[in-house]
């Protein structure tokens, strides 16, 4: 069974700093997708970035980038030039493309950006 | 309807009562999911469906049942609610086997007393 682990329950940084959120996962599948979602206090779930396992190049979306290490089953999110609006819960998620295709989430990291 | 809609938004339920949380999407997504969100535990998968007519169990299926009679609807039923089922419930959908993002409903806050 696939599992996703986020080992940092909470993080806090100053505005404009860079912060990295950790995520590890476990799977026996060779191809799959990984996601980072943001959940602000509104409870809305917002896609931040996605990565396909077969693509070696790390995904980037503006100030958000990932460090995807397939062999280590690691998928960290780096937020550069952090902004107050980045304050939210961040969830790492995994979905395989074969079999059951369960979309599985980690425990979440609560990120606070301080002014 | 635009996207995915859950109802009700919140509910207080007496223990032992039966409750169905509704979820409807108009995006013709094949895959649909139900999660519960609890502090420190993240989003845990309750049940899922990859296509109409099929369902599967997630991480925490006990006490919950689902059905997928058509593409659009994916109701979650608590047959006899217990206080440990107090949580925020999210429904989500995504387009089948591609690496597309999941779209989420606004959540249902359920309190079992």
Interface residues (C-beta under 8 A of the other chain):
Chain A: X6 X9 X33 X35 X43 X44 X45 X47 X50 X52 X91 X93 X95 X97 X100 X101 X102 X103 X104 X105 X106 X107 X108
Chain B: X31 X33 X35 X40 X41 X42 X43 X44 X45 X48 X50 X56 X58 X59 X88 X90 X92 X94 X97 X99 X101 X102 X104 X106 X107
